[in-house]
């Protein structure tokens, strides 16, 4: 049998199988003759779809019986499981293209075959097939073969899904009897791009064996582009329909390079880049946020064709709104508003208008929409978006004014959601009383109160540890019949934990169970944090309770537990928890890496911490700045400066800075080692106000003060007062910080004995006097607080001689000794065991001051160690070290009326 005849039989079989499929799906019972034809045709089709060594024999159409019916069922099942895209409909453009390369006689033969199948005249179809097989017209045979494969690919993609086009195309190439033309390539490219739309969703070709291994590992879109280039190499010129499916898909993925490449190929192939292709180009520019290019292309396209792709209006509107292109939005919105059919796009535009305070434009647009019959529900939705925009712009007064104006001028009534947004905004801005006014207004309007109305108050009260007020709001919810939610309880639990009231926090968890509110990890994790710092076993018991309640431990649960291990310096337990987390399939995040690094660093195991970070990065995962900052702080405190500087440089290369604490630690270590210029270089790199955006202004100012003080400490510590004065002069001139505050903090540090949180001694009293000298050089007068802080420092350092020097400095500044100054001096004299000085000072104190109960308590507490030592024996009571005369004089003075 000639190949053309066999192929025609296959085509007829596919058509018959399609009819059978539809009949079985619709539960239509065919007669016995039709069933015979359907089953044999389906059998032929099922084998034809799988590549064989040779084409199906003619006798296959005559087979009947159980096997044929099984194969028919298999084909139908395959169709149902393999189908990925929407059903393909007949493409009249492809048919038109095909008619240009096919003779009228061949087209007539195919049309007759299709009509016979459609009319279920299968005996006549088979007879006509035999007649064509006996034909000697080679032109008809050749054209029928070409037409057959095109129609076979079309029918299969329509009835079985687009995944069938490429296997049939490869089968055609393997047979070698048919030379593919532009139609075949266009069909298969279109099929591949249909599959590309499902790429990433696990789309495969179930049961297909004809696709080569190389192709199966390529994306559908890449294969389509490859075929387009292949046909050009073969001299087959692509047309508009060939390019269209690829060019339509590329913009959604932002594939600029491929788009520009194909655009040039279109120009070479003389395929006009007009109409829908310009629409695709604009979409691509929007997708990659190239607004200038998109706008230029859009204006040019509109000039050529005012009706070009009206959906572009929505695209531009959404993009301008989402990217705060307010001027472009104001220009476009009034022109296209009534023609838009996307409420989401309009709502996004209103939110942008609110954010930028464009009330007049918003009122005009709402009036226009109302005039055009927009539904009240949608108008309310747009009002919500507008008010939400105002809250994002942090304009509470403007937000309320916008609400009043919209209700007054547009007659659009606000829903409860609008007031809930305003209440939330009021609470975030600290305007609690104003938020309560909105609650009252909601009640007057008859709007339904919900947890969204009350939870913002509870959240903010909890955040500021105003627990009583938070519980009062919860009680108000109950009085008004509003059922609390999990978002009601979680901030209450947090607040109780912050205040250390673990009993009350835990009781809230029990209450949730009683009222039927299911707790989540945000309720359990604060409890775990609160218990873990003092009672780790209790924390683990809460974890167990949490899991028994059906709430699985999450990454934050383990972060809290590992953080507790860092506080107790228990790295073994931290490692055990980390391994348990990974065994449970919980993927560690950067916060976990940070607490692990902190734990290792605090346990003095910096090398383990460094190796952990390197191992994670070798796996291609980022550990985050905070984890590296924890290591940097550890290296700095350990004096491993070369490694610390290297890590600091590495973090900077990533375009960020280490945490403020890590920077301060590095500066302190560099200064301690005498590398003052490097210390100041780090200070300059980190002094900008835009560093650490997650910190509040107050937090940034506080850390800047710490770094300034650290710089001055180290200059004085290395006897470089001139450099300290130079730096402080710069601080004063450039307004880096308040120099008076810096000096006060310096003196307060000395008052603690010159030690920091790591028990490192930085300054002594001599350094304090150097600071006094620096103040005078800068034209600043040492304050009473500063000099009295030096007296406290003398007491901390048991130096009574320097205390007398401080008194002289106070006299120099015209600062007389008041009772508080005398108490500080008395402490220093007692600490230095200067009995004569202490006696003289007691005689200078006013009797009325000495009779004050608080003053008496302070003096006795100062002498308490000496009272304790004197009580040991009679000899000790008279020993000069116990200051016997001072003790007796104190008792005398305090017993006087």
LINSUL-V175275 format. One record per pair of residues at least 6 apart in sequence whose ideal C-beta (glycine too) atoms are under 8 Angstrom apart, sorted by the first residue. I is the first residue (numbers start at 1). J is the second residue. Records with the same first field share a line. If there is no record, write none. Layout:
# LINSUL-V175275
I = J + J
This chain:
# LINSUL-V175275
1 = 57 + 58 + 133
2 = 133 + 141
3 = 55 + 141 + 145 + 175 + 177
4 = 132 + 133 + 140 + 141 + 142 + 144 + 145 + 148
5 = 58 + 129 + 132 + 133
6 = 55 + 56 + 57 + 58
7 = 55 + 144 + 145 + 148 + 149 + 152
8 = 113 + 129 + 132 + 144 + 148
9 = 44 + 56 + 58 + 60 + 61 + 129
10 = 44 + 45 + 48 + 55 + 56 + 148 + 152
11 = 113 + 148 + 151 + 152 + 155
12 = 41 + 113 + 117 + 125 + 129
13 = 40 + 41 + 42 + 44 + 45 + 48 + 61
14 = 41 + 45 + 48 + 152 + 155 + 156 + 159
15 = 41 + 113 + 114 + 117 + 118 + 155
16 = 37 + 38 + 41 + 42 + 45 + 117 + 122
17 = 38 + 41 + 42 + 44 + 45 + 46 + 72 + 75 + 159
18 = 155 + 159
19 = 38 + 117 + 118 + 120
20 = 30 + 38 + 39 + 41 + 42 + 72 + 76
21 = 42 + 75 + 76 + 79 + 159
23 = 30 + 38
24 = 76
25 = 76
30 = 38
33 = 122
34 = 120 + 122
36 = 64
37 = 120 + 122
38 = 72
39 = 64 + 68 + 69 + 71 + 72
40 = 60 + 61 + 62 + 63 + 64 + 68
41 = 61 + 122
42 = 68 + 71 + 72 + 75 + 76
43 = 60 + 63 + 67 + 68 + 71 + 72
44 = 56 + 60 + 61
45 = 75
46 = 71 + 72 + 74 + 75 + 78
47 = 56 + 60 + 71
48 = 55 + 56
49 = 75 + 156 + 160 + 164 + 167 + 168
50 = 209 + 210
51 = 167 + 170 + 171 + 174 + 209 + 210
55 = 175
61 = 126
78 = 160 + 206 + 207
79 = 159 + 160 + 161
81 = 206
82 = 160 + 161 + 163 + 164 + 205 + 206 + 207
83 = 160 + 161
84 = 161 + 162 + 163 + 194 + 195 + 198 + 203
85 = 161 + 162 + 194 + 195 + 197 + 198
87 = 158 + 159
88 = 154 + 157 + 158 + 162
89 = 158
90 = 154 + 158
91 = 154
93 = 241
94 = 150 + 154 + 183 + 186 + 187 + 241
97 = 182 + 183 + 186 + 239 + 241
98 = 147 + 150 + 183
99 = 107
101 = 146 + 181 + 182 + 183
102 = 143 + 146 + 147
103 = 139 + 140 + 143
105 = 140
106 = 139 + 140 + 143 + 144 + 147
107 = 147
109 = 132 + 140 + 144
110 = 144 + 147 + 148 + 151
112 = 128
113 = 125 + 128 + 129
116 = 122 + 124 + 125 + 128
117 = 125
132 = 140 + 144
135 = 141
145 = 177 + 178
146 = 178 + 179 + 181
149 = 168 + 169 + 172 + 178 + 180 + 184
150 = 183 + 184 + 187
152 = 168
153 = 164 + 165 + 168 + 169 + 184 + 187 + 188 + 191
154 = 187
156 = 164 + 165 + 168
157 = 164 + 165 + 187 + 191 + 194
162 = 190 + 191 + 192 + 194 + 195
163 = 191 + 195 + 203 + 205 + 208
164 = 191
165 = 187 + 188 + 190 + 191 + 192
166 = 188 + 191 + 192 + 211 + 215 + 223
167 = 205 + 208 + 210 + 211
169 = 180 + 184 + 187 + 188
170 = 210 + 211 + 212
171 = 210
172 = 178 + 180 + 184
173 = 180
180 = 231 + 236
181 = 236
182 = 231 + 236 + 237 + 238 + 239 + 242
185 = 227 + 228 + 231 + 236 + 238 + 242
186 = 238 + 239 + 241 + 242
188 = 227
189 = 224 + 227 + 228 + 242 + 245 + 246
190 = 241 + 245
192 = 220 + 221 + 223 + 224 + 227
193 = 220 + 221 + 224 + 245 + 246 + 248 + 249
194 = 245
195 = 203 + 220
196 = 219 + 220 + 221 + 224 + 249
197 = 249
199 = 219 + 220 + 221
205 = 211
215 = 223
218 = 226
221 = 246 + 249 + 250 + 253
224 = 245 + 246
225 = 246 + 258 + 262
228 = 238 + 242 + 243 + 246 + 262 + 265
231 = 238 + 242
232 = 238 + 265 + 269
237 = 269
238 = 265 + 269 + 271
239 = 269 + 271
240 = 271 + 272
243 = 262 + 265 + 266 + 271 + 277
244 = 276 + 277
246 = 262
247 = 259 + 262 + 263 + 277 + 280
248 = 276 + 280
250 = 258 + 259 + 262 + 280 + 284
251 = 259 + 280 + 281 + 283 + 284 + 286 + 287
252 = 283 + 287
253 = 287
254 = 284 + 287 + 288
255 = 284
256 = 284 + 288
259 = 280 + 281 + 284
263 = 273 + 277 + 281
266 = 272 + 273 + 277
267 = 273
275 = 305 + 308
276 = 309
278 = 297 + 301 + 304 + 308
279 = 301 + 308 + 309 + 312
281 = 297
282 = 294 + 297 + 298 + 301 + 309 + 312 + 315
283 = 312 + 315
285 = 291 + 293 + 294 + 297
286 = 294 + 315 + 316 + 319
289 = 319 + 323
291 = 319 + 320 + 323 + 325 + 328
294 = 316 + 319
295 = 316 + 328
298 = 312 + 316
301 = 308 + 312
302 = 308
310 = 339
313 = 332 + 336 + 339 + 340
314 = 340 + 341 + 342 + 345
316 = 328 + 332
317 = 329 + 332 + 333 + 336 + 340 + 345 + 346 + 348 + 349
318 = 344 + 345 + 348 + 349
319 = 325
320 = 326 + 328 + 329 + 332 + 349 + 352
321 = 329 + 345 + 348 + 349 + 351 + 352
322 = 348 + 352
324 = 352 + 355 + 356
326 = 352 + 353 + 356 + 358
329 = 349 + 352 + 353
330 = 358 + 361
333 = 349 + 361 + 365
334 = 361 + 364 + 365 + 368
337 = 346 + 365 + 368 + 369
338 = 368 + 369 + 372
340 = 346
343 = 378 + 381
346 = 369 + 382
347 = 381 + 382 + 384 + 385
348 = 385
349 = 365
350 = 362 + 365 + 382 + 383 + 385 + 386 + 389
351 = 385 + 386 + 388 + 389 + 392
352 = 389
353 = 359 + 361 + 362 + 365 + 386 + 389
354 = 362 + 385 + 386 + 387 + 388 + 389 + 390 + 391 + 392 + 393 + 399 + 402
355 = 389 + 390 + 392 + 393
356 = 389 + 393
357 = 390 + 393 + 395 + 398
359 = 398 + 401 + 402 + 405
362 = 386 + 402 + 406
363 = 405 + 406 + 409 + 410
366 = 379 + 382 + 383 + 406 + 410 + 412
367 = 409 + 410
369 = 378 + 379 + 382
370 = 379 + 410 + 411 + 412
376 = 412
379 = 410 + 412
380 = 412 + 413 + 414 + 415 + 418
383 = 403 + 406 + 412 + 414 + 415 + 418
384 = 415 + 417 + 418 + 421
386 = 402 + 406
387 = 399 + 402 + 403 + 418 + 421 + 422
388 = 421
390 = 396 + 398 + 399 + 402
391 = 399 + 421 + 422 + 424 + 425
394 = 429
396 = 422 + 425 + 426 + 429 + 431 + 434
399 = 422 + 425
400 = 422
403 = 414 + 418 + 422
406 = 412 + 414
407 = 413 + 414
415 = 447
416 = 442 + 447 + 448 + 449 + 450 + 453
417 = 452
419 = 438 + 441 + 442 + 447 + 453
420 = 450 + 452 + 453
422 = 435 + 438
423 = 435 + 438 + 439 + 452 + 453 + 456 + 457
424 = 452 + 456
426 = 432 + 434 + 435 + 438 + 456
427 = 435 + 456 + 457 + 459 + 460
428 = 456 + 460
430 = 460
432 = 457 + 460
435 = 456 + 457
436 = 457
439 = 449 + 453 + 454
442 = 449 + 453
443 = 449
449 = 480 + 482
450 = 482
451 = 477 + 482 + 483 + 484 + 485 + 487 + 488
453 = 482
454 = 473 + 474 + 476 + 477 + 482 + 488
455 = 485 + 487 + 488 + 491
457 = 469 + 470 + 473
458 = 470 + 473 + 474 + 488 + 491 + 492
459 = 487 + 491
461 = 467 + 469 + 470 + 473 + 491 + 495
462 = 470 + 491 + 492 + 494 + 495
463 = 491 + 494 + 495
465 = 495 + 498 + 499
466 = 495
467 = 492 + 495 + 496 + 499 + 501
470 = 491 + 492 + 495
471 = 492
474 = 484 + 488 + 492
477 = 483 + 484 + 488
478 = 484
483 = 515
484 = 515 + 517
485 = 517
486 = 512 + 517 + 518 + 519 + 520 + 522 + 523
488 = 517
489 = 508 + 509 + 511 + 512 + 517 + 519 + 523
490 = 520 + 522 + 523 + 526
492 = 505 + 508
493 = 505 + 508 + 509 + 523 + 526 + 527
494 = 526
496 = 502 + 504 + 505 + 508
497 = 505 + 526 + 527 + 529 + 530
500 = 530
502 = 527 + 530 + 531
505 = 526 + 527 + 530
506 = 527
508 = 523
509 = 519 + 523 + 524 + 527
512 = 518 + 519 + 523
513 = 519
518 = 549
519 = 546 + 549 + 551
520 = 551
521 = 546 + 551 + 552 + 553 + 554 + 556 + 557
524 = 542 + 543 + 545 + 546 + 551 + 557
525 = 554 + 556 + 557 + 560
527 = 539 + 542
528 = 539 + 542 + 543 + 546 + 557 + 560 + 561
529 = 539 + 560 + 563 + 564
531 = 538 + 539 + 542
532 = 539 + 560 + 561 + 563 + 564
533 = 564 + 567
536 = 564 + 568 + 573
539 = 560 + 561 + 564
540 = 561
543 = 553 + 557 + 561
546 = 553 + 557
547 = 553
552 = 584
553 = 581 + 584 + 586
554 = 586
555 = 581 + 586 + 587 + 588 + 589 + 591 + 592
556 = 591
558 = 577 + 578 + 580 + 581 + 586 + 592
559 = 591 + 592 + 595
561 = 577
562 = 574 + 577 + 578 + 592 + 595 + 596 + 599
563 = 595 + 598
565 = 571 + 573 + 574 + 577 + 599
566 = 574 + 595 + 598 + 599 + 602
569 = 599 + 602 + 603
570 = 599 + 603
571 = 599 + 600 + 603 + 605 + 608
574 = 595 + 596 + 599
578 = 588 + 592 + 596
581 = 588 + 592
582 = 588
590 = 622 + 623 + 624 + 626 + 627
591 = 624 + 626
593 = 612 + 613 + 616 + 623 + 624 + 627
594 = 624 + 626 + 627 + 629 + 630
596 = 609 + 612 + 627
597 = 609 + 612 + 613 + 623 + 627 + 628 + 630 + 631
598 = 630
600 = 606 + 608 + 609 + 612 + 634
601 = 609 + 630 + 631 + 633 + 634
602 = 634
604 = 638
606 = 631 + 634 + 635 + 638 + 640
609 = 630 + 631 + 634
610 = 631
613 = 623 + 627 + 628 + 631
616 = 623
617 = 623
625 = 651 + 654 + 656 + 657 + 658 + 659
626 = 659
628 = 647 + 650 + 651 + 658
629 = 651 + 658 + 659 + 661 + 662
630 = 662
631 = 647
632 = 644 + 647 + 648 + 651 + 658 + 662 + 665 + 666
633 = 659 + 661 + 662 + 665 + 666
635 = 641 + 643 + 644 + 647
636 = 644 + 662 + 665 + 666 + 668 + 669
637 = 665 + 669 + 758
639 = 669 + 673
641 = 669 + 670 + 673 + 675
644 = 666 + 669
645 = 666 + 678
648 = 658 + 666 + 682
651 = 657 + 658
652 = 685
657 = 663 + 685 + 686 + 691 + 692
658 = 666
659 = 692
660 = 686 + 691 + 692 + 695 + 699 + 700 + 703
661 = 703
663 = 682 + 686 + 707
664 = 703 + 706 + 707 + 710
666 = 682
667 = 679 + 682 + 683 + 707 + 710 + 711
668 = 710 + 713 + 714 + 756
670 = 676 + 678 + 679 + 682 + 714
671 = 679 + 710 + 711 + 713 + 714 + 715 + 717 + 718
672 = 714 + 717 + 760
674 = 718
676 = 714 + 715 + 718 + 720 + 723
679 = 710 + 711 + 714
680 = 711 + 727
683 = 707 + 708 + 711
686 = 707
687 = 704 + 707 + 736
689 = 700
691 = 700
692 = 699 + 700 + 703
695 = 703
701 = 737
704 = 736 + 737
705 = 737 + 741 + 742 + 745
708 = 727 + 731 + 736 + 737 + 742
709 = 742 + 745 + 746 + 749
711 = 724 + 727
712 = 724 + 727 + 728 + 742 + 746 + 771
713 = 746 + 749 + 762 + 763
714 = 762
715 = 721 + 723 + 724 + 727
716 = 724 + 763 + 767 + 770 + 771
717 = 762 + 763 + 767
721 = 770 + 773 + 774
724 = 770 + 774
725 = 774 + 777 + 778
728 = 739 + 742 + 774 + 778
729 = 778
730 = 736
731 = 737 + 739 + 742
732 = 739 + 778
739 = 778 + 780
740 = 780 + 783
743 = 771 + 775 + 780 + 782 + 783 + 786
744 = 783 + 785 + 786 + 789
746 = 763 + 768 + 771
747 = 768 + 771 + 785 + 786 + 787 + 789 + 790 + 793
748 = 789
749 = 756 + 762 + 763
750 = 763 + 764 + 765 + 767 + 768 + 771 + 789 + 790 + 792 + 793
751 = 789 + 790 + 791 + 792 + 793 + 796
752 = 792 + 793 + 796
753 = 761 + 793 + 796 + 797
754 = 761 + 762 + 763 + 764 + 767 + 793 + 796 + 797
755 = 761 + 762
756 = 762
764 = 793 + 797
765 = 790 + 793 + 794 + 797 + 799 + 802 + 806
766 = 802
768 = 790 + 793
769 = 790 + 805 + 809
772 = 782 + 786 + 787 + 790 + 809
775 = 781 + 782 + 786
776 = 782
781 = 813
782 = 809 + 813
784 = 810 + 815 + 821
787 = 806 + 809 + 810 + 813 + 815
788 = 820 + 821 + 824
790 = 802 + 806 + 809
791 = 803 + 806 + 821 + 824 + 825 + 827 + 828
792 = 824 + 827 + 828
794 = 800 + 802 + 803 + 806 + 828 + 831 + 832
795 = 803 + 824 + 827 + 828 + 830 + 831
796 = 831
798 = 831 + 832
799 = 828 + 831 + 832
800 = 828 + 829 + 831 + 832 + 833 + 834 + 837
801 = 832 + 834
802 = 828
803 = 825 + 828 + 829 + 832
804 = 837
806 = 825
807 = 817 + 825
810 = 816 + 817 + 821
815 = 821
817 = 825 + 844
819 = 845 + 846 + 849 + 855
822 = 841 + 844 + 845
823 = 855 + 858 + 859 + 862
825 = 841
826 = 838 + 841 + 842 + 859 + 862
827 = 862
829 = 837 + 838 + 841
830 = 838 + 862 + 863 + 866 + 883 + 886
833 = 880 + 881 + 883
835 = 880 + 883 + 885 + 886
838 = 883 + 886
839 = 885 + 886 + 889
842 = 886 + 889 + 890 + 893
845 = 893
847 = 893 + 896
849 = 855
850 = 856 + 859 + 893 + 894 + 896
851 = 894 + 896
856 = 894
859 = 890 + 894
860 = 867 + 890
863 = 883 + 886 + 887 + 890
866 = 881 + 882 + 883 + 886 + 887
867 = 882 + 887
869 = 876 + 879 + 881 + 882
870 = 876 + 877 + 879 + 882 + 884 + 887
871 = 877
876 = 882
877 = 884
878 = 884
